[in-house]
């Protein structure tokens, strides 16, 4: 199993980024996926979750209305569209296969002017 995040970077407050997580080594369409993040000095927290077929999503209150999780089972990829970014969104973002021990290595998002 491999999960590889990409799309992080430096963005100004109010800007947008789209993160991607490319999955391999398992039947992607059978699993729900999540995005987590970990800010410096803080614990890892759940950001968003999507069911296996993509029909249901859930978000942390801090990102609801700004972030959108989506899943393309034909491309074995889960996305996190992040809009209206704030400095407090700065963190390493991780992809996670729900119910497993499999994590990606993360991608750094820095929101700063």
CNS distance restraints for C-alpha pairs under 8 A (distance, minus, plus):
assign (resid   1 and name CA) (resid  23 and name CA) 7.46 0.50 0.50
assign (resid   1 and name CA) (resid  24 and name CA) 5.74 0.50 0.50
assign (resid   1 and name CA) (resid  25 and name CA) 4.27 0.50 0.50
assign (resid   1 and name CA) (resid  26 and name CA) 6.11 0.50 0.50
assign (resid   1 and name CA) (resid 102 and name CA) 7.19 0.50 0.50
assign (resid   2 and name CA) (resid  22 and name CA) 7.96 0.50 0.50
assign (resid   2 and name CA) (resid  23 and name CA) 5.70 0.50 0.50
assign (resid   2 and name CA) (resid  24 and name CA) 5.21 0.50 0.50
assign (resid   2 and name CA) (resid  25 and name CA) 6.18 0.50 0.50
assign (resid   2 and name CA) (resid 102 and name CA) 7.66 0.50 0.50
assign (resid   2 and name CA) (resid 103 and name CA) 7.99 0.50 0.50
assign (resid   2 and name CA) (resid 104 and name CA) 7.12 0.50 0.50
assign (resid   3 and name CA) (resid  21 and name CA) 6.21 0.50 0.50
assign (resid   3 and name CA) (resid  22 and name CA) 5.69 0.50 0.50
assign (resid   3 and name CA) (resid  23 and name CA) 4.67 0.50 0.50
assign (resid   3 and name CA) (resid  24 and name CA) 6.69 0.50 0.50
assign (resid   3 and name CA) (resid  95 and name CA) 6.81 0.50 0.50
assign (resid   3 and name CA) (resid  96 and name CA) 7.68 0.50 0.50
assign (resid   3 and name CA) (resid 102 and name CA) 7.60 0.50 0.50
assign (resid   3 and name CA) (resid 103 and name CA) 6.42 0.50 0.50
assign (resid   3 and name CA) (resid 104 and name CA) 4.62 0.50 0.50
assign (resid   3 and name CA) (resid 105 and name CA) 7.70 0.50 0.50
assign (resid   4 and name CA) (resid  20 and name CA) 8.00 0.50 0.50
assign (resid   4 and name CA) (resid  21 and name CA) 5.25 0.50 0.50
assign (resid   4 and name CA) (resid  22 and name CA) 5.18 0.50 0.50
assign (resid   4 and name CA) (resid  23 and name CA) 6.61 0.50 0.50
assign (resid   4 and name CA) (resid  95 and name CA) 7.73 0.50 0.50
assign (resid   4 and name CA) (resid 104 and name CA) 5.44 0.50 0.50
assign (resid   4 and name CA) (resid 105 and name CA) 6.86 0.50 0.50
assign (resid   4 and name CA) (resid 106 and name CA) 7.57 0.50 0.50
assign (resid   5 and name CA) (resid  19 and name CA) 6.98 0.50 0.50
assign (resid   5 and name CA) (resid  20 and name CA) 5.53 0.50 0.50
assign (resid   5 and name CA) (resid  21 and name CA) 4.26 0.50 0.50
assign (resid   5 and name CA) (resid  22 and name CA) 6.50 0.50 0.50
assign (resid   5 and name CA) (resid  94 and name CA) 7.05 0.50 0.50
assign (resid   5 and name CA) (resid  95 and name CA) 6.69 0.50 0.50
assign (resid   5 and name CA) (resid 104 and name CA) 6.40 0.50 0.50
assign (resid   5 and name CA) (resid 105 and name CA) 7.12 0.50 0.50
assign (resid   5 and name CA) (resid 106 and name CA) 5.80 0.50 0.50
assign (resid   5 and name CA) (resid 107 and name CA) 5.86 0.50 0.50
assign (resid   6 and name CA) (resid  19 and name CA) 5.77 0.50 0.50
assign (resid   6 and name CA) (resid  20 and name CA) 5.29 0.50 0.50
assign (resid   6 and name CA) (resid  21 and name CA) 6.42 0.50 0.50
assign (resid   6 and name CA) (resid 106 and name CA) 7.92 0.50 0.50
assign (resid   6 and name CA) (resid 107 and name CA) 5.94 0.50 0.50
assign (resid   7 and name CA) (resid  17 and name CA) 7.08 0.50 0.50
assign (resid   7 and name CA) (resid  18 and name CA) 6.01 0.50 0.50
assign (resid   7 and name CA) (resid  19 and name CA) 4.55 0.50 0.50
assign (resid   7 and name CA) (resid  20 and name CA) 6.16 0.50 0.50
assign (resid   7 and name CA) (resid 107 and name CA) 7.13 0.50 0.50
assign (resid   8 and name CA) (resid  17 and name CA) 7.17 0.50 0.50
assign (resid   8 and name CA) (resid  18 and name CA) 7.68 0.50 0.50
assign (resid   8 and name CA) (resid  19 and name CA) 6.29 0.50 0.50
assign (resid   8 and name CA) (resid 107 and name CA) 5.28 0.50 0.50
assign (resid   8 and name CA) (resid 108 and name CA) 5.18 0.50 0.50
assign (resid   8 and name CA) (resid 109 and name CA) 4.84 0.50 0.50
assign (resid   8 and name CA) (resid 110 and name CA) 7.85 0.50 0.50
assign (resid   9 and name CA) (resid 107 and name CA) 7.97 0.50 0.50
assign (resid   9 and name CA) (resid 108 and name CA) 6.15 0.50 0.50
assign (resid   9 and name CA) (resid 109 and name CA) 5.00 0.50 0.50
assign (resid   9 and name CA) (resid 110 and name CA) 6.05 0.50 0.50
assign (resid  10 and name CA) (resid 109 and name CA) 6.18 0.50 0.50
assign (resid  10 and name CA) (resid 110 and name CA) 4.73 0.50 0.50
assign (resid  10 and name CA) (resid 111 and name CA) 5.92 0.50 0.50
assign (resid  10 and name CA) (resid 112 and name CA) 7.08 0.50 0.50
assign (resid  11 and name CA) (resid  15 and name CA) 6.06 0.50 0.50
assign (resid  11 and name CA) (resid  16 and name CA) 7.22 0.50 0.50
assign (resid  11 and name CA) (resid  17 and name CA) 7.67 0.50 0.50
assign (resid  11 and name CA) (resid 109 and name CA) 7.77 0.50 0.50
assign (resid  11 and name CA) (resid 110 and name CA) 6.28 0.50 0.50
assign (resid  11 and name CA) (resid 111 and name CA) 5.00 0.50 0.50
assign (resid  11 and name CA) (resid 112 and name CA) 6.28 0.50 0.50
assign (resid  11 and name CA) (resid 113 and name CA) 7.63 0.50 0.50
assign (resid  12 and name CA) (resid  85 and name CA) 7.63 0.50 0.50
assign (resid  12 and name CA) (resid 111 and name CA) 5.43 0.50 0.50
assign (resid  12 and name CA) (resid 112 and name CA) 5.04 0.50 0.50
assign (resid  12 and name CA) (resid 113 and name CA) 5.01 0.50 0.50
assign (resid  13 and name CA) (resid  84 and name CA) 6.96 0.50 0.50
assign (resid  13 and name CA) (resid  85 and name CA) 5.35 0.50 0.50
assign (resid  13 and name CA) (resid  86 and name CA) 5.07 0.50 0.50
assign (resid  13 and name CA) (resid  87 and name CA) 6.32 0.50 0.50
assign (resid  13 and name CA) (resid 111 and name CA) 5.75 0.50 0.50
assign (resid  13 and name CA) (resid 112 and name CA) 6.00 0.50 0.50
assign (resid  13 and name CA) (resid 113 and name CA) 6.53 0.50 0.50
assign (resid  14 and name CA) (resid  83 and name CA) 7.06 0.50 0.50
assign (resid  14 and name CA) (resid  84 and name CA) 4.12 0.50 0.50
assign (resid  14 and name CA) (resid  85 and name CA) 4.84 0.50 0.50
assign (resid  14 and name CA) (resid  86 and name CA) 6.38 0.50 0.50
assign (resid  15 and name CA) (resid  83 and name CA) 6.18 0.50 0.50
assign (resid  15 and name CA) (resid  84 and name CA) 5.43 0.50 0.50
assign (resid  15 and name CA) (resid  85 and name CA) 5.47 0.50 0.50
assign (resid  16 and name CA) (resid  81 and name CA) 7.51 0.50 0.50
assign (resid  16 and name CA) (resid  82 and name CA) 5.42 0.50 0.50
assign (resid  16 and name CA) (resid  83 and name CA) 4.41 0.50 0.50
assign (resid  16 and name CA) (resid  84 and name CA) 6.19 0.50 0.50
assign (resid  16 and name CA) (resid  85 and name CA) 6.19 0.50 0.50
assign (resid  17 and name CA) (resid  81 and name CA) 6.16 0.50 0.50
assign (resid  17 and name CA) (resid  82 and name CA) 5.26 0.50 0.50
assign (resid  17 and name CA) (resid  83 and name CA) 6.75 0.50 0.50
assign (resid  18 and name CA) (resid  79 and name CA) 6.82 0.50 0.50
assign (resid  18 and name CA) (resid  80 and name CA) 5.60 0.50 0.50
assign (resid  18 and name CA) (resid  81 and name CA) 4.38 0.50 0.50
assign (resid  18 and name CA) (resid  82 and name CA) 5.94 0.50 0.50
assign (resid  19 and name CA) (resid  79 and name CA) 5.50 0.50 0.50
assign (resid  19 and name CA) (resid  80 and name CA) 4.98 0.50 0.50
assign (resid  19 and name CA) (resid  81 and name CA) 6.38 0.50 0.50
assign (resid  19 and name CA) (resid  82 and name CA) 7.87 0.50 0.50
assign (resid  20 and name CA) (resid  77 and name CA) 6.64 0.50 0.50
assign (resid  20 and name CA) (resid  78 and name CA) 5.86 0.50 0.50
assign (resid  20 and name CA) (resid  79 and name CA) 4.53 0.50 0.50
assign (resid  20 and name CA) (resid  80 and name CA) 6.52 0.50 0.50
assign (resid  21 and name CA) (resid  77 and name CA) 5.41 0.50 0.50
assign (resid  21 and name CA) (resid  78 and name CA) 5.21 0.50 0.50
assign (resid  21 and name CA) (resid  79 and name CA) 6.27 0.50 0.50
assign (resid  21 and name CA) (resid  95 and name CA) 6.29 0.50 0.50
assign (resid  22 and name CA) (resid  75 and name CA) 7.96 0.50 0.50
assign (resid  22 and name CA) (resid  76 and name CA) 6.05 0.50 0.50
assign (resid  22 and name CA) (resid  77 and name CA) 4.60 0.50 0.50
assign (resid  22 and name CA) (resid  78 and name CA) 6.82 0.50 0.50
assign (resid  23 and name CA) (resid  28 and name CA) 6.95 0.50 0.50
assign (resid  23 and name CA) (resid  76 and name CA) 5.43 0.50 0.50
assign (resid  23 and name CA) (resid  77 and name CA) 5.94 0.50 0.50
assign (resid  24 and name CA) (resid  28 and name CA) 7.45 0.50 0.50
assign (resid  24 and name CA) (resid  76 and name CA) 7.09 0.50 0.50
assign (resid  27 and name CA) (resid  31 and name CA) 7.55 0.50 0.50
assign (resid  28 and name CA) (resid  52 and name CA) 7.79 0.50 0.50
assign (resid  28 and name CA) (resid  73 and name CA) 6.46 0.50 0.50
assign (resid  28 and name CA) (resid  76 and name CA) 5.75 0.50 0.50
assign (resid  29 and name CA) (resid  52 and name CA) 5.62 0.50 0.50
assign (resid  29 and name CA) (resid  53 and name CA) 6.37 0.50 0.50
assign (resid  29 and name CA) (resid  73 and name CA) 5.38 0.50 0.50
assign (resid  29 and name CA) (resid  76 and name CA) 7.55 0.50 0.50
assign (resid  30 and name CA) (resid  52 and name CA) 5.37 0.50 0.50
assign (resid  30 and name CA) (resid  53 and name CA) 7.53 0.50 0.50
assign (resid  31 and name CA) (resid  51 and name CA) 6.96 0.50 0.50
assign (resid  31 and name CA) (resid  52 and name CA) 4.49 0.50 0.50
assign (resid  31 and name CA) (resid  97 and name CA) 6.79 0.50 0.50
assign (resid  31 and name CA) (resid  98 and name CA) 6.77 0.50 0.50
assign (resid  32 and name CA) (resid  49 and name CA) 7.28 0.50 0.50
assign (resid  32 and name CA) (resid  50 and name CA) 5.54 0.50 0.50
assign (resid  32 and name CA) (resid  51 and name CA) 4.18 0.50 0.50
assign (resid  32 and name CA) (resid  52 and name CA) 4.05 0.50 0.50
assign (resid  32 and name CA) (resid  53 and name CA) 7.63 0.50 0.50
assign (resid  32 and name CA) (resid  54 and name CA) 7.83 0.50 0.50
assign (resid  32 and name CA) (resid  97 and name CA) 6.45 0.50 0.50
assign (resid  32 and name CA) (resid  98 and name CA) 5.53 0.50 0.50
assign (resid  33 and name CA) (resid  49 and name CA) 5.83 0.50 0.50
assign (resid  33 and name CA) (resid  50 and name CA) 5.49 0.50 0.50
assign (resid  33 and name CA) (resid  51 and name CA) 6.61 0.50 0.50
assign (resid  33 and name CA) (resid  52 and name CA) 7.11 0.50 0.50
assign (resid  33 and name CA) (resid  78 and name CA) 7.36 0.50 0.50
assign (resid  33 and name CA) (resid  95 and name CA) 7.34 0.50 0.50
assign (resid  33 and name CA) (resid  96 and name CA) 5.81 0.50 0.50
assign (resid  33 and name CA) (resid  97 and name CA) 4.80 0.50 0.50
assign (resid  33 and name CA) (resid  98 and name CA) 5.31 0.50 0.50
assign (resid  34 and name CA) (resid  46 and name CA) 7.47 0.50 0.50
assign (resid  34 and name CA) (resid  47 and name CA) 7.41 0.50 0.50
assign (resid  34 and name CA) (resid  48 and name CA) 5.57 0.50 0.50
assign (resid  34 and name CA) (resid  49 and name CA) 4.27 0.50 0.50
assign (resid  34 and name CA) (resid  50 and name CA) 6.32 0.50 0.50
assign (resid  34 and name CA) (resid  95 and name CA) 5.94 0.50 0.50
assign (resid  34 and name CA) (resid  96 and name CA) 5.14 0.50 0.50
assign (resid  34 and name CA) (resid  97 and name CA) 6.46 0.50 0.50
assign (resid  34 and name CA) (resid  98 and name CA) 6.53 0.50 0.50
assign (resid  35 and name CA) (resid  46 and name CA) 6.42 0.50 0.50
assign (resid  35 and name CA) (resid  47 and name CA) 5.47 0.50 0.50
assign (resid  35 and name CA) (resid  48 and name CA) 5.32 0.50 0.50
assign (resid  35 and name CA) (resid  49 and name CA) 6.53 0.50 0.50
assign (resid  35 and name CA) (resid  80 and name CA) 7.56 0.50 0.50
assign (resid  35 and name CA) (resid  93 and name CA) 6.77 0.50 0.50
assign (resid  35 and name CA) (resid  94 and name CA) 5.59 0.50 0.50
assign (resid  35 and name CA) (resid  95 and name CA) 4.77 0.50 0.50
assign (resid  35 and name CA) (resid  96 and name CA) 6.16 0.50 0.50
assign (resid  36 and name CA) (resid  44 and name CA) 6.55 0.50 0.50
assign (resid  36 and name CA) (resid  45 and name CA) 5.43 0.50 0.50
assign (resid  36 and name CA) (resid  46 and name CA) 4.41 0.50 0.50
assign (resid  36 and name CA) (resid  47 and name CA) 5.00 0.50 0.50
assign (resid  36 and name CA) (resid  48 and name CA) 7.06 0.50 0.50
assign (resid  36 and name CA) (resid  93 and name CA) 5.71 0.50 0.50
assign (resid  36 and name CA) (resid  94 and name CA) 5.07 0.50 0.50
assign (resid  36 and name CA) (resid  95 and name CA) 6.44 0.50 0.50
assign (resid  36 and name CA) (resid  96 and name CA) 7.37 0.50 0.50
assign (resid  37 and name CA) (resid  44 and name CA) 5.48 0.50 0.50
assign (resid  37 and name CA) (resid  45 and name CA) 5.46 0.50 0.50
assign (resid  37 and name CA) (resid  46 and name CA) 6.59 0.50 0.50
assign (resid  37 and name CA) (resid  47 and name CA) 6.62 0.50 0.50
assign (resid  37 and name CA) (resid  91 and name CA) 5.84 0.50 0.50
assign (resid  37 and name CA) (resid  92 and name CA) 5.43 0.50 0.50
assign (resid  37 and name CA) (resid  93 and name CA) 4.27 0.50 0.50
assign (resid  37 and name CA) (resid  94 and name CA) 5.83 0.50 0.50
assign (resid  38 and name CA) (resid  42 and name CA) 6.25 0.50 0.50
assign (resid  38 and name CA) (resid  43 and name CA) 5.92 0.50 0.50
assign (resid  38 and name CA) (resid  44 and name CA) 4.28 0.50 0.50
assign (resid  38 and name CA) (resid  45 and name CA) 6.28 0.50 0.50
assign (resid  38 and name CA) (resid  91 and name CA) 5.17 0.50 0.50
assign (resid  38 and name CA) (resid  92 and name CA) 5.31 0.50 0.50
assign (resid  38 and name CA) (resid  93 and name CA) 6.61 0.50 0.50
assign (resid  39 and name CA) (resid  43 and name CA) 7.23 0.50 0.50
assign (resid  39 and name CA) (resid  44 and name CA) 7.32 0.50 0.50
assign (resid  39 and name CA) (resid  89 and name CA) 7.94 0.50 0.50
assign (resid  39 and name CA) (resid  90 and name CA) 6.29 0.50 0.50
assign (resid  39 and name CA) (resid  91 and name CA) 4.13 0.50 0.50
assign (resid  39 and name CA) (resid  92 and name CA) 6.38 0.50 0.50
assign (resid  40 and name CA) (resid  91 and name CA) 6.82 0.50 0.50
assign (resid  46 and name CA) (resid  60 and name CA) 6.70 0.50 0.50
assign (resid  47 and name CA) (resid  59 and name CA) 5.80 0.50 0.50
assign (resid  47 and name CA) (resid  60 and name CA) 5.17 0.50 0.50
assign (resid  47 and name CA) (resid  63 and name CA) 7.13 0.50 0.50
assign (resid  48 and name CA) (resid  57 and name CA) 7.15 0.50 0.50
assign (resid  48 and name CA) (resid  58 and name CA) 5.53 0.50 0.50
assign (resid  48 and name CA) (resid  59 and name CA) 4.38 0.50 0.50
assign (resid  48 and name CA) (resid  60 and name CA) 6.27 0.50 0.50
assign (resid  48 and name CA) (resid  68 and name CA) 7.94 0.50 0.50
assign (resid  48 and name CA) (resid  69 and name CA) 6.47 0.50 0.50
assign (resid  49 and name CA) (resid  57 and name CA) 5.45 0.50 0.50
assign (resid  49 and name CA) (resid  58 and name CA) 5.18 0.50 0.50
assign (resid  49 and name CA) (resid  59 and name CA) 6.57 0.50 0.50
assign (resid  49 and name CA) (resid  69 and name CA) 7.08 0.50 0.50
assign (resid  50 and name CA) (resid  54 and name CA) 5.65 0.50 0.50
assign (resid  50 and name CA) (resid  55 and name CA) 7.39 0.50 0.50
assign (resid  50 and name CA) (resid  56 and name CA) 5.73 0.50 0.50
assign (resid  50 and name CA) (resid  57 and name CA) 4.44 0.50 0.50
assign (resid  50 and name CA) (resid  58 and name CA) 6.68 0.50 0.50
assign (resid  50 and name CA) (resid  69 and name CA) 6.76 0.50 0.50
assign (resid  50 and name CA) (resid  70 and name CA) 7.02 0.50 0.50
assign (resid  50 and name CA) (resid  71 and name CA) 7.47 0.50 0.50
assign (resid  51 and name CA) (resid  55 and name CA) 6.22 0.50 0.50
assign (resid  51 and name CA) (resid  56 and name CA) 5.53 0.50 0.50
assign (resid  51 and name CA) (resid  57 and name CA) 6.59 0.50 0.50
assign (resid  53 and name CA) (resid  71 and name CA) 7.72 0.50 0.50
assign (resid  53 and name CA) (resid  73 and name CA) 7.63 0.50 0.50
assign (resid  54 and name CA) (resid  70 and name CA) 6.63 0.50 0.50
assign (resid  54 and name CA) (resid  71 and name CA) 5.78 0.50 0.50
assign (resid  57 and name CA) (resid  69 and name CA) 7.17 0.50 0.50
assign (resid  59 and name CA) (resid  63 and name CA) 6.59 0.50 0.50
assign (resid  59 and name CA) (resid  64 and name CA) 5.56 0.50 0.50
assign (resid  60 and name CA) (resid  64 and name CA) 6.12 0.50 0.50
assign (resid  63 and name CA) (resid  67 and name CA) 5.63 0.50 0.50
assign (resid  66 and name CA) (resid  82 and name CA) 6.15 0.50 0.50
assign (resid  66 and name CA) (resid  83 and name CA) 5.14 0.50 0.50
assign (resid  66 and name CA) (resid  84 and name CA) 6.16 0.50 0.50
assign (resid  66 and name CA) (resid  85 and name CA) 7.73 0.50 0.50
assign (resid  67 and name CA) (resid  80 and name CA) 6.70 0.50 0.50
assign (resid  67 and name CA) (resid  81 and name CA) 5.46 0.50 0.50
assign (resid  67 and name CA) (resid  82 and name CA) 4.46 0.50 0.50
assign (resid  67 and name CA) (resid  83 and name CA) 6.00 0.50 0.50
assign (resid  68 and name CA) (resid  79 and name CA) 7.99 0.50 0.50
assign (resid  68 and name CA) (resid  80 and name CA) 5.64 0.50 0.50
assign (resid  68 and name CA) (resid  81 and name CA) 5.02 0.50 0.50
assign (resid  68 and name CA) (resid  82 and name CA) 6.61 0.50 0.50
assign (resid  69 and name CA) (resid  78 and name CA) 7.29 0.50 0.50
assign (resid  69 and name CA) (resid  79 and name CA) 5.61 0.50 0.50
assign (resid  69 and name CA) (resid  80 and name CA) 4.57 0.50 0.50
assign (resid  69 and name CA) (resid  81 and name CA) 6.37 0.50 0.50
assign (resid  70 and name CA) (resid  78 and name CA) 5.78 0.50 0.50
assign (resid  70 and name CA) (resid  79 and name CA) 5.20 0.50 0.50
assign (resid  70 and name CA) (resid  80 and name CA) 6.57 0.50 0.50
assign (resid  71 and name CA) (resid  76 and name CA) 7.79 0.50 0.50
assign (resid  71 and name CA) (resid  77 and name CA) 6.00 0.50 0.50
assign (resid  71 and name CA) (resid  78 and name CA) 4.33 0.50 0.50
assign (resid  71 and name CA) (resid  79 and name CA) 6.18 0.50 0.50
assign (resid  72 and name CA) (resid  76 and name CA) 6.04 0.50 0.50
assign (resid  72 and name CA) (resid  77 and name CA) 5.43 0.50 0.50
assign (resid  72 and name CA) (resid  78 and name CA) 6.24 0.50 0.50
assign (resid  73 and name CA) (resid  77 and name CA) 6.56 0.50 0.50
assign (resid  85 and name CA) (resid  89 and name CA) 6.48 0.50 0.50
assign (resid  85 and name CA) (resid 111 and name CA) 6.77 0.50 0.50
assign (resid  86 and name CA) (resid  90 and name CA) 7.60 0.50 0.50
assign (resid  86 and name CA) (resid 111 and name CA) 6.14 0.50 0.50
assign (resid  87 and name CA) (resid 110 and name CA) 7.39 0.50 0.50
assign (resid  87 and name CA) (resid 111 and name CA) 4.71 0.50 0.50
assign (resid  87 and name CA) (resid 112 and name CA) 5.85 0.50 0.50
assign (resid  88 and name CA) (resid 111 and name CA) 7.56 0.50 0.50
assign (resid  89 and name CA) (resid 109 and name CA) 7.58 0.50 0.50
assign (resid  89 and name CA) (resid 110 and name CA) 7.52 0.50 0.50
assign (resid  89 and name CA) (resid 111 and name CA) 6.68 0.50 0.50
assign (resid  90 and name CA) (resid 108 and name CA) 7.74 0.50 0.50
assign (resid  90 and name CA) (resid 109 and name CA) 5.38 0.50 0.50
assign (resid  90 and name CA) (resid 110 and name CA) 4.61 0.50 0.50
assign (resid  90 and name CA) (resid 111 and name CA) 5.42 0.50 0.50
assign (resid  91 and name CA) (resid 108 and name CA) 5.98 0.50 0.50
assign (resid  91 and name CA) (resid 109 and name CA) 5.52 0.50 0.50
assign (resid  91 and name CA) (resid 110 and name CA) 6.64 0.50 0.50
assign (resid  92 and name CA) (resid 106 and name CA) 5.78 0.50 0.50
assign (resid  92 and name CA) (resid 107 and name CA) 5.36 0.50 0.50
assign (resid  92 and name CA) (resid 108 and name CA) 4.27 0.50 0.50
assign (resid  92 and name CA) (resid 109 and name CA) 6.02 0.50 0.50
assign (resid  93 and name CA) (resid 106 and name CA) 5.19 0.50 0.50
assign (resid  93 and name CA) (resid 107 and name CA) 5.29 0.50 0.50
assign (resid  93 and name CA) (resid 108 and name CA) 6.20 0.50 0.50
assign (resid  93 and name CA) (resid 109 and name CA) 7.08 0.50 0.50
assign (resid  94 and name CA) (resid 103 and name CA) 6.81 0.50 0.50
assign (resid  94 and name CA) (resid 104 and name CA) 5.74 0.50 0.50
assign (resid  94 and name CA) (resid 105 and name CA) 6.61 0.50 0.50
assign (resid  94 and name CA) (resid 106 and name CA) 4.41 0.50 0.50
assign (resid  94 and name CA) (resid 107 and name CA) 6.71 0.50 0.50
assign (resid  95 and name CA) (resid 103 and name CA) 5.85 0.50 0.50
assign (resid  95 and name CA) (resid 104 and name CA) 5.30 0.50 0.50
assign (resid  95 and name CA) (resid 106 and name CA) 6.97 0.50 0.50
assign (resid  96 and name CA) (resid 100 and name CA) 7.95 0.50 0.50
assign (resid  96 and name CA) (resid 102 and name CA) 6.05 0.50 0.50
assign (resid  96 and name CA) (resid 103 and name CA) 4.72 0.50 0.50
assign (resid  96 and name CA) (resid 104 and name CA) 6.58 0.50 0.50
assign (resid  97 and name CA) (resid 101 and name CA) 7.55 0.50 0.50
assign (resid  97 and name CA) (resid 102 and name CA) 5.86 0.50 0.50
assign (resid  97 and name CA) (resid 103 and name CA) 6.81 0.50 0.50
